[in-house]
Amino acid sequence: MTITVLVPDDDGMTALSEVAGVRPVRYGLTEPLPAEAAEAEVLIPGARAADVLPLLDAMPRLRLIQLLSAGAEDWSEALPEGVLLSTCRGAHGGSTAEWVMAVLLSWCRRLPEFAEAQRARRWSRLTADTLQGKRVLVVGAGDVGNQLRCRLEPFDAWVTMVGMSARGEVYSVEDLPELLPDTDIVVLLVPLTSRTRGLVDAEFLGALPDGALLVNASRGAVVDTAALLAELESGRLKAALDVTDPEPLPDDHPLWELPNVVITPHVGGAVVDARRRSYVVAAAEIERYVLGELPNNLVRGEY
C-alpha cells in the first residue's frame, strides 16, 4: 500500500522519496492542485493555515497534516474533523537554544556597547557581567527548554525548569509567583495556547526583581506588550525579544527606541539547514503513520 503525500517544495520531495510506502507529490499555492490531491492522505503545508485551508476541500482522504514548525497555534483551532496534526518538535530546539545563549552572552558581556565603541574607534574598557551563578528560570520544559538547559549548565548558571504541570524536578506554572522574585533571567519557551496567552502580564513582570532580564523565544502573545513596555520604559527590567505582539513590529512602535531591549525578527530557528532538519523529523513522523502508528509529535487538544 502506498500513501500519497502532498509536498510544498523540492527539499520535501527529496526527503519523502526515501520513505518506503510514500508517494510524494509536489503542489503549489499559486497553481492548480495536482490530480493526486484527491487521494492524498498526508499534507505538508507550505504556508500558514489561512492560506492552505481553502485547498482542503479537494483532499477528501486527508488524514494527517504534518507541520514543518514546532508551533501549531495556526492549525489547532482550524483542524478539520478526523484529521490528525503533527508538529516538527525536535527540529529547531538546538538552534533556538543557541539564539537564547547568544543574547544572554551578549547582554552579560556587554557586546552591543563594545560594538558601538568600536564603530567610534574608542578604546573603552568596561567591566562586564557573567552567566556564572545567574539564576535562570526556563518557562517551557519541552525540547527547546531542555536543549537550553544543557547549554546553560556548563556556564555554571542555576537553571530552574517550569512546565505547564509539575513533574520530577520541573515546577508548574502555578509555582511562578514563588519562583519569579528569586530569578535573574526568565526565558519563555512555551507554545501559544489559551493557557499561555498573556501569561506574562503586569503581575508576572512586577514579581521580578529590579534588573531582571526577560527573554522571549516563544510567541509574542505570551507577553502582554503594554505591561512589558511599562517596565522597560521605567528602566526596571531588560528584555531580549525574538517574537513580539504585534508581529512584525511596526516601525513606529516604542519598543524599537528603548536601550534596554534587543529585538530580532523571529529568527531563533532560522539557520543553515533548518529546512533539512525539519524534513528529517517530518519524514520520521510520516513513516510512523505509514506503519499504522500515531506520530510522536501528535497534537492533542491545544498541545
VOGU-3710 file (C-alpha; in Angstrom, 3 decimals, decimal comma):
1> mtitvlvpdd> 0,000/0,000/0,000  1,310/3,457/-0,949  0,353/6,719/0,787  0,170/9,909/-1,254  1,786/12,908/0,472  1,407/16,451/-0,855  4,727/18,274/-0,502  5,321/22,029/-0,977  8,949/22,085/-2,139  11,819/20,162/-3,698
11> dgmtalseva> 13,517/19,537/-0,346  10,391/17,704/0,760  10,260/15,682/-2,442  13,827/14,527/-1,822  13,240/13,680/1,843  9,934/11,846/1,331  11,175/9,870/-1,682  13,329/7,886/0,756  10,374/6,756/2,891  9,012/3,349/1,955
21> gvrpvryglt> 5,315/3,309/1,141  5,165/7,030/0,344  4,451/8,702/-2,981  5,409/12,384/-2,638  3,570/14,762/-4,958  4,598/18,373/-5,422  1,984/21,111/-5,124  1,948/24,910/-5,001  -0,393/27,535/-3,634  -0,294/29,642/-6,787
31> eplpaeaaea> -1,153/26,851/-9,219  -3,954/24,285/-9,572  -3,674/21,288/-7,257  -2,414/18,100/-8,921  -4,960/15,369/-9,636  -3,294/13,247/-6,916  -4,692/15,632/-4,274  -7,947/13,663/-4,352  -6,054/10,628/-2,994  -3,671/12,385/-0,644
41> evlipgaraa> -3,755/11,192/2,972  -0,959/13,465/4,205  -0,390/17,167/3,619  2,709/19,174/4,452  1,605/22,827/4,465  3,841/25,255/2,643  2,219/28,315/4,202  0,094/29,478/7,134  -3,186/27,731/7,865  -5,309/30,579/6,498
51> dvlplldamp> -3,654/30,209/3,089  -3,862/26,410/2,953  -7,303/25,717/4,443  -9,189/26,596/1,213  -7,357/23,725/-0,523  -8,565/21,030/1,856  -11,929/20,597/0,148  -10,019/18,987/-2,719  -8,487/16,397/-0,341  -11,365/14,136/0,795
61> rlrliqllsa> -8,992/11,406/2,004  -6,778/13,677/4,089  -5,934/12,122/7,462  -2,718/13,848/8,612  -1,303/17,360/8,405  2,426/17,298/9,110  3,884/20,684/10,017  7,438/21,838/9,456  7,280/24,046/12,552  7,132/23,286/16,268
71> gaedwsealp> 4,328/25,809/16,751  0,823/24,677/15,876  -1,368/27,561/17,026  -2,420/28,398/13,445  -3,829/24,909/12,975  -5,021/23,701/16,371  -8,340/25,565/16,105  -8,799/25,128/12,354  -8,185/21,414/12,012  -10,859/19,560/10,007
81> egvllstcrg> -12,674/16,815/11,883  -10,989/13,433/11,606  -7,595/14,886/10,587  -4,524/14,414/12,779  -1,966/17,170/13,314  1,721/16,574/13,975  4,377/19,187/14,672  8,078/19,280/13,894  9,146/19,281/17,544  12,805/18,340/17,795
91> ahggstaewv> 13,938/20,004/14,580  14,586/23,534/15,829  15,297/23,142/19,548  19,063/23,344/19,226  19,119/26,445/17,041  16,547/28,275/19,182  18,528/27,435/22,317  21,621/28,838/20,592  19,778/32,104/19,933  18,955/32,373/23,637
101> mavllswcrr> 22,579/31,696/24,564  23,722/34,321/22,064  21,560/37,085/23,536  22,391/36,083/27,115  26,116/36,168/26,489  25,779/39,385/24,513  23,963/41,072/27,408  26,302/39,755/30,070  29,493/40,624/28,209  28,107/43,999/27,004
111> lpefaeaqra> 28,871/43,245/23,365  26,498/45,918/21,967  28,389/48,587/23,923  31,758/47,299/22,738  30,467/47,240/19,149  29,363/50,865/19,495  32,777/51,799/20,900  34,460/50,003/18,011  32,444/51,960/15,454  33,545/55,148/17,237
121> rrwsrltadt> 37,175/53,902/17,312  37,112/54,309/21,077  39,158/52,017/23,341  36,572/51,668/26,105  37,270/49,180/28,879  34,056/48,107/30,614  33,510/45,634/33,413  31,106/43,005/32,134  28,726/40,596/33,844  28,782/36,793/33,650
131> lqgkrvlvvg> 26,376/33,882/33,344  28,197/32,170/36,199  25,895/31,984/39,179  22,933/33,532/37,365  19,513/32,177/38,388  17,719/31,307/35,148  14,039/30,381/35,065  13,171/28,467/31,878  9,411/28,554/31,318  8,757/25,707/28,914
141> agdvgnqlrc> 10,198/22,283/29,672  9,892/20,694/26,244  12,533/20,102/23,592  13,773/23,708/23,378  13,767/24,161/27,147  15,821/21,044/27,715  18,204/21,966/24,900  18,715/25,324/26,603  19,290/23,746/29,988  22,049/21,563/28,511
151> rlepfdawvt> 23,763/24,713/27,228  23,310/26,844/30,335  24,559/24,450/32,977  28,142/24,240/31,608  28,274/28,032/32,115  27,598/27,450/35,822  24,152/29,050/35,690  21,490/27,854/38,123  18,608/26,576/35,989  15,044/26,036/37,184
161> mvgmsargev> 12,603/24,426/34,746  8,887/25,264/34,651  6,266/23,366/32,674  2,518/23,613/32,328  2,320/20,922/35,012  4,800/19,714/37,632  6,800/16,536/37,061  10,011/15,385/38,703  12,307/18,391/39,009  10,043/20,511/36,783
171> ysvedlpell> 7,867/23,084/38,536  4,374/24,074/37,394  3,356/27,496/36,094  1,258/27,639/39,242  4,551/27,957/41,141  5,680/31,063/39,236  4,638/33,609/41,898  7,075/31,973/44,330  9,848/31,492/41,762  9,914/34,864/39,993
181> pdtdivvllv> 11,261/37,046/42,854  14,415/34,912/43,084  15,467/34,882/39,444  17,847/36,955/37,332  16,712/35,756/33,889  13,383/34,389/32,661  13,329/32,599/29,300  9,964/31,941/27,651  9,788/28,800/25,506  6,128/27,800/25,769
191> pltsrtrglv> 3,684/27,230/22,890  0,869/29,712/22,404  -2,345/28,299/23,856  -5,315/29,633/25,800  -3,311/28,953/28,986  -0,177/30,784/27,893  -1,681/33,744/26,018  -0,930/36,778/28,189  0,854/34,599/30,759  3,471/37,308/31,242
201> daeflgalpd> 1,296/40,156/32,465  1,838/43,110/34,804  1,650/40,861/37,869  4,213/38,417/36,423  6,607/41,219/35,490  6,067/43,051/38,759  7,203/39,970/40,678  10,631/40,052/39,008  13,476/41,766/40,853  14,979/45,018/39,586
211> gallvnasrg> 17,405/44,467/36,726  15,977/41,082/35,669  16,121/40,096/32,002  13,095/38,663/30,150  13,871/36,605/27,052  11,013/35,648/24,732  11,729/32,970/22,127  8,209/31,512/22,137  5,362/33,611/20,709  4,755/37,328/21,082
221> avvdtaalla> 1,252/36,984/22,516  2,595/35,077/25,537  3,618/38,528/26,803  1,341/41,481/27,493  3,205/44,043/25,393  1,777/47,071/27,194  2,796/45,686/30,582  6,298/44,867/29,327  6,654/48,290/27,733  5,784/49,969/31,019
231> elesgrlkaa> 8,508/48,054/32,866  11,074/48,685/30,146  10,346/52,395/29,879  10,840/52,694/33,623  14,251/51,070/33,208  13,489/48,456/35,863  13,707/45,411/33,556  15,541/44,403/30,377  14,314/42,249/27,509  15,522/40,234/24,540
241> ldvtdpeplp> 12,722/39,516/22,092  12,773/37,249/19,069  8,982/37,488/18,887  6,629/40,392/19,527  2,956/41,230/19,671  2,154/42,616/17,163  4,464/40,862/14,710  6,095/42,141/12,599  6,706/45,019/14,968  5,529/48,294/13,327
251> ddhplwelpn> 8,343/50,711/12,573  6,818/53,346/14,852  6,466/51,055/17,866  8,140/52,444/21,033  9,954/49,141/21,688  12,394/49,994/18,891  13,686/53,057/20,726  14,465/51,546/24,120  18,139/50,976/25,003  17,358/48,058/27,334
261> vvitphvgga> 15,817/45,857/24,611  17,313/43,596/21,945  14,900/42,718/19,121  15,424/40,139/16,397  12,794/39,350/13,718  11,674/35,825/14,749  14,889/34,159/13,601  15,635/31,801/16,502  15,314/28,784/14,223  16,408/30,497/11,004
271> vvdarrrsyv> 19,752/28,814/10,434  21,511/26,995/7,631  19,924/23,560/7,011  16,821/24,382/9,071  14,529/23,069/6,318  16,541/19,847/6,027  16,272/19,286/9,786  12,530/19,880/9,581  12,146/17,239/6,910  14,155/14,697/8,891
281> vaaaeieryv> 11,539/14,953/11,648  8,613/15,170/9,208  9,746/12,087/7,299  10,037/10,089/10,531  6,540/11,166/11,592  5,050/10,230/8,220  6,871/6,902/8,283  5,149/6,107/11,594  1,803/6,957/10,027  2,507/4,676/7,073
291> lgelpnnlvr> 3,293/1,859/9,509  -0,058/2,367/11,234  1,367/4,161/14,269  0,481/7,566/15,718  3,086/10,309/15,165  5,273/11,090/18,165  4,515/14,804/17,834  0,761/14,408/17,601  -1,111/17,494/18,820  -3,828/16,624/21,319
301> gey> -6,181/19,484/22,037  -4,222/22,721/22,079  -0,927/20,829/22,770
//
